[in-house]
Amino acid sequence: MAVNSNKEYSLLNFNTFSFHPAVAEGATQAGYSTPTPIQAKAIPEVLKGRDLVGLAQTGTGKTAAFVLPILNRLIDGPRNRVGALVIAPTRELAEQIHGEFKTLGRQTRLRSAVVYGGVGINPQIQALKHAEIVVACPGRLLDHIGRRTVDLSRLDVLVIDEADMMFDMGFFPDIRRILTHVPPKNRQTLLFSATMPKEIRRLANDVLQNPITVQIGITAPAETVSHALFPVAQHLKTALLIKLLGDTPTGSVLVFTRTKHRAKSLGEKLSKAGYRSASLQGNLSQGRRQAALNGFRSGTYQILVATDIAARGIDVSNVSHVINFDIPSTPEAYIHRIGRTGRAERSGDAFTLITTEDSQMVRAINRAIGSPVEQRTFSDFNYDAPSVSHGKKVNARANRRHPVIERRAPKPRANGRSSKGAFAFLSPDRSKHAGRRSAP
């Protein structure tokens, strides 16, 4: 079943679910009043004990859709044993889910432990001794299973979150190993994913029993997000990004790169250009990753440069712009990325820098959006500037700007924001080099 509108849920509130008073109080204190579509559709089914496949993109409220029912199920159960396990692909997402359990469960006295690599294992061992809920990344969880510092034999609820990212990161073998340590029967299993490729469907068929499927708004990006593509030569991307940032009124900006090295390098370049910038990528220690994320949330950093994997789990409501420094590898990844702006009915912008080698993915994104995404250039940017390689200038004529078919002054936005630079609006790229990708 698919739900694409909030209208039928506008009269619902969290009292509709008849949560335990302590769970309901936690939701009230956290500011929960009207459920999102996935919460309204999924929570009643999860409360019934049914297995569920939830298809929803980032920012739809899916975390609370399983956190609240889990708290409700475990509150009157035995303590000091693991009753619920949530498997997440990244440390940031694990911390976010752990934080939701702490916030929503503050009146329940249920204890949550978070488990991931890159930090000391001994504090986790101590936390696991008294936890009723475990939120874990697969690798470190298997370490604990091997050390016998966690017992999953009496598990009531298993949640596999962001299953598509789990697959992309190669975690499926680890997940199947974990499944051999949880009860094969009498277990409720919930699987959440933004997309449902055949590998995810196969896993769902293997581990879920007669599941109900809840699909919420994943076929297209949010209507609150506007999109634009900026054609540019690969070697001029950084210069164009700085030009774009300088000529565009922005709030918090999330910039995506394809590689860890590029995220680090670009973050440093933006800092040197005078921007309050930080990078978030897998080579950082957990402390530095958390400091970058906290700084972005608080406004200490205006710009956060991140890879897809590192950014999974970023939940910041006031991101005004998502900028794809490197085009994502799939339309689904594009929708995931831009889902971090235009939240809570705020407007947002999604800008993507593209080269002539990105035309195949541009066409795929156009299909996902449902219409050709507007392409823009700056009238006062030198798109013919040569690159310098090994001390020699390289002719960049092959990467010149596309022919301009129309020029016009930028229109004011509905939310009062407008762009300062003069843009040229272009026809969709029809390069004969479609399908070839530049090296990271």
C-alpha positions as CSV (number, residue, x, y, z in Angstrom):
1,M,0.0,0.0,0.0
2,A,1.3,3.5,-0.7
3,V,0.4,6.8,0.9
4,N,1.4,10.1,-0.8
5,S,-0.5,12.6,1.2
6,N,-0.8,13.9,4.8
7,K,-4.4,14.9,4.5
8,E,-6.0,11.7,5.8
9,Y,-3.9,12.0,8.9
10,S,-4.4,15.6,9.7
11,L,-7.0,14.9,12.4
12,L,-4.9,12.2,14.2
13,N,-2.8,12.7,17.2
14,F,-0.6,10.5,19.3
15,N,-3.4,9.8,21.8
16,T,-5.0,7.7,19.0
17,F,-2.4,5.0,19.6
18,S,-3.3,4.4,23.3
19,F,0.4,4.1,24.3
20,H,1.3,3.2,27.9
21,P,1.1,6.5,29.9
22,A,4.9,6.6,30.4
23,V,5.5,6.2,26.6
24,A,2.8,8.8,25.8
25,E,4.3,11.2,28.3
26,G,7.7,10.8,26.6
27,A,6.2,11.6,23.2
28,T,4.4,14.6,24.6
29,Q,7.6,16.0,26.3
30,A,9.4,15.5,23.0
31,G,6.9,17.6,21.2
32,Y,5.1,14.9,19.3
33,S,1.5,15.8,18.5
34,T,0.4,14.9,14.9
35,P,1.9,11.7,13.4
36,T,3.6,11.8,10.1
37,P,2.1,9.5,7.4
38,I,4.5,6.6,8.1
39,Q,3.9,6.9,11.8
40,A,0.1,6.9,11.3
41,K,0.3,3.9,9.0
42,A,3.0,1.9,10.6
43,I,2.5,2.3,14.4
44,P,-0.9,0.6,14.6
45,E,0.5,-2.4,12.7
46,V,3.7,-2.6,14.8
47,L,1.6,-2.4,18.0
48,K,-0.4,-5.5,16.8
49,G,2.9,-7.4,16.6
50,R,3.0,-7.7,12.9
51,D,6.2,-7.9,10.8
52,L,6.5,-4.8,8.6
53,V,8.4,-3.5,5.6
54,G,8.5,0.3,5.7
55,L,9.5,2.1,2.5
56,A,10.3,5.7,3.3
57,Q,13.0,8.3,2.6
58,T,15.1,10.2,5.2
59,G,13.1,12.8,7.1
60,T,9.7,11.1,7.2
61,G,9.7,10.3,10.9
62,K,10.3,6.6,10.5
63,T,12.5,6.3,13.5
64,A,9.7,7.2,15.9
65,A,7.5,4.7,14.0
66,F,9.4,1.8,15.5
67,V,10.9,3.4,18.7
68,L,7.6,4.2,20.3
69,P,6.0,0.8,19.7
70,I,9.2,-0.9,21.0
71,L,9.1,1.1,24.2
72,N,5.4,0.3,24.6
73,R,6.1,-3.4,24.1
74,L,9.0,-3.7,26.5
75,I,7.9,-1.4,29.3
76,D,6.1,-4.1,31.3
77,G,8.6,-6.8,30.4
78,P,11.6,-8.2,32.1
79,R,14.6,-6.0,32.7
80,N,18.4,-6.6,32.3
81,R,18.0,-8.6,29.1
82,V,17.9,-7.5,25.5
83,G,14.4,-7.4,24.2
84,A,14.9,-5.2,21.1
85,L,17.8,-4.9,18.6
86,V,18.1,-2.2,16.0
87,I,20.7,-2.7,13.3
88,A,21.9,0.5,11.6
89,P,24.6,1.0,8.9
90,T,26.5,4.0,10.4
91,R,27.7,5.3,13.7
92,E,25.8,8.6,13.2
93,L,22.5,6.8,12.5
94,A,23.0,4.5,15.5
95,E,23.6,7.5,17.7
96,Q,20.5,9.2,16.4
97,I,18.3,6.2,17.0
98,H,19.9,5.7,20.5
99,G,19.1,9.3,21.2
100,E,15.4,8.8,20.2
101,F,15.1,5.9,22.6
102,K,16.6,8.0,25.4
103,T,14.3,11.0,24.6
104,L,11.1,9.2,24.0
105,G,11.7,6.6,26.7
106,R,12.8,8.9,29.5
107,Q,9.7,8.0,31.6
108,T,9.9,4.3,31.0
109,R,13.2,3.5,32.8
110,L,14.1,1.2,29.8
111,R,17.8,1.4,29.0
112,S,19.4,1.6,25.6
113,A,23.0,0.8,24.7
114,V,24.6,1.9,21.4
115,V,27.3,-0.3,19.8
116,Y,29.7,0.6,17.0
117,G,33.4,0.4,16.1
118,G,36.0,3.1,16.3
119,V,35.6,3.6,20.0
120,G,36.6,1.6,23.1
121,I,34.7,-1.7,23.6
122,N,34.8,-1.9,27.4
123,P,32.2,0.9,28.1
124,Q,29.9,-0.9,25.6
125,I,30.4,-4.2,27.5
126,Q,29.3,-2.5,30.7
127,A,26.3,-0.9,29.1
128,L,25.2,-4.2,27.5
129,K,24.9,-5.8,30.9
130,H,21.9,-3.8,31.8
131,A,20.3,-2.9,28.4
132,E,16.9,-3.8,27.3
133,I,17.4,-2.2,23.9
134,V,20.6,-2.4,21.7
135,V,21.2,-0.1,18.7
136,A,24.2,-1.5,16.8
137,C,26.3,-1.4,13.7
138,P,26.9,-4.9,12.3
139,G,30.6,-5.3,12.6
140,R,31.0,-4.3,16.3
141,L,27.8,-6.3,17.2
142,L,29.5,-9.4,15.8
143,D,32.5,-8.6,17.9
144,H,30.3,-8.6,21.0
145,I,28.5,-11.8,19.9
146,G,32.0,-13.4,19.5
147,R,33.0,-12.2,23.0
148,R,29.7,-13.4,24.4
149,T,29.1,-9.9,25.9
150,V,25.6,-9.7,24.4
151,D,22.8,-12.2,24.5
152,L,20.2,-12.0,21.8
153,S,18.5,-15.4,22.5
154,R,15.4,-13.8,24.0
155,L,14.9,-11.0,21.5
156,D,11.3,-9.8,21.0
157,V,11.8,-7.2,18.3
158,L,14.4,-6.9,15.5
159,V,14.7,-3.8,13.4
160,I,16.9,-3.6,10.2
161,D,17.1,0.1,9.4
162,E,18.3,1.7,6.1
163,A,18.5,-1.8,4.5
164,D,19.5,-0.3,1.1
165,M,22.5,1.4,2.6
166,M,23.3,-1.9,4.4
167,F,23.5,-3.6,1.1
168,D,25.5,-0.8,-0.5
169,M,28.1,-1.1,2.3
170,G,28.4,-4.9,2.0
171,F,26.8,-5.6,5.4
172,F,24.4,-8.3,4.2
173,P,26.7,-11.2,5.1
174,D,27.1,-9.8,8.6
175,I,23.4,-9.4,9.0
176,R,22.8,-13.0,8.0
177,R,25.4,-14.0,10.6
178,I,23.6,-11.9,13.2
179,L,20.3,-13.6,12.3
180,T,21.7,-17.0,13.4
181,H,22.0,-15.6,16.9
182,V,18.4,-14.4,17.3
183,P,15.3,-16.4,17.9
184,P,14.0,-17.9,14.6
185,K,10.4,-17.8,15.8
186,N,8.2,-15.7,18.1
187,R,10.1,-12.6,17.0
188,Q,8.7,-9.4,15.4
189,T,10.9,-8.1,12.6
190,L,10.7,-4.6,11.0
191,L,12.7,-3.7,7.9
192,F,13.0,-0.1,6.7
193,S,14.5,1.0,3.4
194,A,14.2,3.9,1.0
195,T,14.1,1.5,-2.0
196,M,13.2,-2.1,-2.6
197,P,15.7,-3.7,-5.1
198,K,15.6,-7.4,-5.4
199,E,18.3,-8.0,-2.8
200,I,16.3,-6.2,-0.2
201,R,13.2,-8.0,-1.2
202,R,15.0,-11.3,-0.9
203,L,16.2,-10.5,2.6
204,A,12.6,-9.4,3.6
205,N,11.2,-12.7,2.3
206,D,13.8,-14.7,4.2
207,V,13.5,-13.0,7.6
208,L,9.9,-11.6,7.8
209,Q,6.7,-13.5,8.4
210,N,3.7,-12.4,6.4
211,P,4.7,-8.7,6.6
212,I,2.6,-5.7,5.8
213,T,4.2,-3.1,3.6
214,V,3.9,0.6,4.2
215,Q,5.2,2.8,1.5
216,I,5.4,6.6,2.1
217,G,6.5,9.2,-0.5
218,I,9.7,7.6,-1.8
219,T,8.9,7.7,-5.5
220,A,9.7,11.4,-5.8
221,P,11.4,14.1,-3.8
222,A,9.5,16.4,-1.5
223,E,7.5,19.1,-3.2
224,T,9.2,21.7,-0.9
225,V,12.5,21.2,-2.7
226,S,13.5,23.0,-5.9
227,H,16.2,21.6,-8.1
228,A,19.0,23.0,-10.4
229,L,21.9,21.6,-12.3
230,F,25.2,23.5,-12.8
231,P,27.3,22.3,-15.8
232,V,31.0,22.8,-15.2
233,A,34.4,21.2,-16.0
234,Q,35.6,18.8,-13.4
235,H,38.7,21.0,-12.6
236,L,36.5,24.1,-12.0
237,K,34.0,22.5,-9.6
238,T,35.6,24.0,-6.5
239,A,35.7,27.5,-8.0
240,L,32.1,27.2,-9.1
241,L,31.0,26.0,-5.7
242,I,32.7,29.0,-4.0
243,K,31.0,31.3,-6.6
244,L,27.7,29.6,-6.0
245,L,28.0,29.9,-2.2
246,G,29.0,33.5,-2.5
247,D,26.1,34.5,-4.7
248,T,23.3,32.5,-3.0
249,P,21.7,33.4,0.3
250,T,21.9,30.2,2.4
251,G,21.4,28.9,5.8
252,S,23.0,25.6,6.7
253,V,24.5,23.9,3.6
254,L,25.2,20.1,3.2
255,V,27.7,19.3,0.4
256,F,28.0,15.8,-0.8
257,T,31.2,14.3,-2.4
258,R,31.9,10.9,-3.8
259,T,35.0,10.0,-1.8
260,K,36.4,10.5,1.7
261,H,39.5,12.2,0.4
262,R,37.5,14.7,-1.6
263,A,35.3,15.5,1.4
264,K,38.3,16.3,3.5
265,S,40.1,18.3,0.8
266,L,37.0,20.3,-0.1
267,G,36.2,21.0,3.5
268,E,39.7,22.4,4.0
269,K,39.4,24.6,0.8
270,L,36.1,26.0,1.9
271,S,37.6,26.9,5.3
272,K,40.5,28.7,3.6
273,A,38.0,30.6,1.5
274,G,36.5,32.0,4.7
275,Y,33.5,29.6,5.3
276,R,32.7,28.0,8.6
277,S,33.2,24.5,7.2
278,A,33.8,21.0,8.5
279,S,34.0,17.6,6.8
280,L,32.3,14.3,7.8
281,Q,33.9,11.2,6.5
282,G,34.9,7.7,7.5
283,N,38.6,8.4,8.3
284,L,37.7,10.7,11.2
285,S,37.7,9.4,14.8
286,Q,34.3,9.1,16.4
287,G,35.0,12.2,18.6
288,R,35.8,14.3,15.6
289,R,32.8,13.0,13.6
290,Q,30.5,13.9,16.5
291,A,32.1,17.3,16.9
292,A,31.6,18.1,13.2
293,L,28.0,16.9,13.4
294,N,27.2,18.8,16.6
295,G,28.9,21.9,15.2
296,F,26.7,21.7,12.1
297,R,23.5,21.2,14.1
298,S,24.4,24.2,16.4
299,G,25.4,26.5,13.6
300,T,29.1,26.7,14.6
301,Y,29.7,25.3,11.0
302,Q,27.6,26.7,8.2
303,I,28.8,24.1,5.7
304,L,29.2,20.4,6.2
305,V,31.0,18.4,3.5
306,A,30.2,14.7,3.7
307,T,30.2,11.4,1.8
308,D,26.9,9.4,1.4
309,I,27.9,6.8,4.0
310,A,29.1,9.3,6.6
311,A,26.0,11.5,6.1
312,R,23.5,8.7,6.7
313,G,21.9,9.5,10.0
314,I,22.3,13.3,9.7
315,D,19.0,14.7,11.0
316,V,19.2,18.5,10.9
317,S,15.9,20.2,10.3
318,N,17.2,23.6,9.1
319,V,19.4,22.7,6.1
320,S,18.5,25.3,3.4
321,H,20.6,23.8,0.6
322,V,21.9,20.4,-0.4
323,I,24.7,20.7,-3.0
324,N,26.0,17.6,-4.9
325,F,29.6,18.4,-5.6
326,D,29.7,15.0,-7.2
327,I,26.5,13.6,-8.8
328,P,25.1,10.6,-6.9
329,S,25.4,7.1,-8.5
330,T,21.6,6.4,-8.6
331,P,18.4,8.4,-8.7
332,E,17.5,6.8,-5.3
333,A,20.7,8.2,-3.8
334,Y,19.8,11.6,-5.2
335,I,16.4,11.5,-3.5
336,H,18.1,10.4,-0.3
337,R,20.6,13.3,-0.4
338,I,18.1,16.0,-1.1
339,G,15.7,14.6,1.5
340,R,17.9,16.5,4.0
341,T,16.5,19.8,3.0
342,G,12.9,21.0,2.6
343,R,11.9,19.3,5.8
344,A,9.0,20.1,8.2
345,E,7.2,22.0,5.3
346,R,10.2,24.4,5.0
347,S,11.4,25.1,1.5
348,G,14.9,24.0,0.3
349,D,17.2,23.9,-2.7
350,A,19.1,21.0,-4.3
351,F,22.0,22.1,-6.5
352,T,24.1,19.5,-8.4
353,L,27.4,20.2,-10.2
354,I,27.5,18.1,-13.4
355,T,30.1,17.4,-16.1
356,T,29.6,16.3,-19.6
357,E,30.3,12.7,-18.5
358,D,27.2,12.8,-16.1
359,S,24.5,13.0,-18.8
360,Q,23.2,9.5,-18.3
361,M,22.6,10.1,-14.6
362,V,21.1,13.5,-15.3
363,R,18.5,11.8,-17.5
364,A,17.8,9.2,-14.8
365,I,17.4,12.0,-12.2
366,N,15.0,13.9,-14.6
367,R,12.9,10.7,-14.8
368,A,12.9,10.5,-11.0
369,I,11.9,14.1,-10.7
370,G,9.3,13.7,-13.4
371,S,10.5,16.6,-15.6
372,P,13.8,18.0,-16.8
373,V,15.7,19.7,-14.0
374,E,16.6,23.3,-14.8
375,Q,20.3,23.9,-15.8
376,R,22.0,27.1,-14.9
377,T,25.3,28.9,-15.5
378,F,26.7,32.2,-14.1
379,S,27.3,34.9,-16.6
380,D,30.4,36.2,-14.8
381,F,32.2,32.9,-14.3
382,N,35.1,31.8,-16.6
383,Y,34.0,28.3,-17.7
384,D,37.0,28.2,-20.2
385,A,39.7,28.5,-17.5
386,P,42.3,25.8,-18.2
387,S,43.4,23.2,-15.7
388,V,47.1,22.8,-14.8
389,S,48.5,19.3,-14.7
390,H,52.2,18.6,-14.0
391,G,53.0,22.2,-14.8
392,K,51.4,22.2,-18.2
393,K,48.1,24.0,-19.1
394,V,45.5,21.7,-20.5
395,N,42.9,23.0,-23.0
396,A,39.5,22.9,-21.4
397,R,37.6,23.8,-24.5
398,A,35.8,20.4,-24.5
399,N,34.2,21.3,-21.2
400,R,32.9,24.7,-22.3
401,R,29.5,26.0,-21.2
402,H,26.5,24.7,-23.1
403,P,24.8,27.1,-25.5
404,V,22.5,29.5,-23.7
405,I,18.9,29.4,-25.0
406,E,17.5,32.0,-22.6
407,R,18.6,34.6,-20.1
408,R,16.5,36.1,-17.4
409,A,16.8,37.7,-14.0
410,P,16.3,35.4,-11.1
411,K,12.8,35.2,-9.8
412,P,11.9,35.8,-6.2
413,R,11.2,32.6,-4.3
414,A,7.9,32.0,-2.5
415,N,9.7,32.1,0.8
416,G,11.2,35.5,0.1
417,R,14.7,34.2,-0.8
418,S,16.2,34.9,-4.2
419,S,19.6,34.2,-5.9
420,K,21.9,37.1,-6.6
421,G,23.8,36.0,-9.6
422,A,22.6,36.1,-13.2
423,F,21.9,32.6,-14.4
424,A,21.6,31.2,-17.9
425,F,18.9,28.6,-18.2
426,L,20.0,25.7,-20.4
427,S,18.5,22.8,-22.2
428,P,19.1,19.3,-20.9
429,D,22.5,17.9,-21.6
430,R,22.7,15.6,-24.6
431,S,26.3,14.7,-24.6
432,K,27.5,11.7,-26.6
433,H,29.7,10.7,-23.7
434,A,26.7,9.5,-21.6
435,G,27.5,6.7,-19.2
436,R,31.2,7.5,-18.7
437,R,32.1,8.7,-15.2
438,S,35.1,10.7,-14.0
439,A,37.5,9.1,-11.7
440,P,37.1,10.0,-8.0
